[in-house]
Amino acid sequence: MTEPDVLAAFEGPAPQADLLTRNEASVYLAELGIRLKPASLARMWSTGSGGPPCRHIRSKPFYPRDLLRDWAQRQITAVRTGARAAAQARRRG
């Protein structure tokens, strides 16, 4: 690969400046209203439980800021006044 080819590989939707570490992602999510510790982000990744998407550079995870923001927006629901009827029925037994 020539040098321009290598540089072109880093261009695209997530430039290096927009990649956040787990600690930075945790702080950024808190600013968006979602409080998750870095350890929680790690657990979500390792268990595949619907956490935010991330990229790995070698073995270190980085969260693209735009994908993190999109994921956070999908997690926040509209204002609710109570539990759904199905959830209430399960609680009553």
C-alpha angles and dihedrals in degrees: 000000000000122000094258089052091052092048091047089055089064094049118088141078097335115041117193093259090061096055113101128199118231091263092050091045090053091053092045092050090050088056087055093050101262116112113203125153119227088249090056091052089051092050092048090053096046095047096040091232100153101279124154118293118258141180125227125222102195099319099328118102122226126186118217106230095224094050090046091053091048091049091049092051090053091053096057113083131201118271111285130200098203147336120301116263092251092054091048091051091053090053093052091056 
